Amino acid sequence: MLRWGIVATLIWHYTVDASLVGMLLIRSDNLYFKISGVVVGLAAVAPLAWSGISYCSAGDLSRWTIC
């Protein structure tokens, strides 16, 4: 957590919580809840998509290392 800061932890926490709530809503019998679950699921994918686009737009991916 200290290496990437608190933002990465907050984004991960938001994504996991949104995914769990979205799955719960999608399994409902009510159509409104199912549509809401899809919207929540798409909102959960938004940080991942933003991170992937930001990572790929850096150009030279060979300079990005994890360690």
Long-range contacts (C-beta under 8 A, 24 or more apart in sequence): 11-47, 11-51, 14-44, 14-47, 15-44, 15-47, 15-48, 18-43, 18-44, 19-44
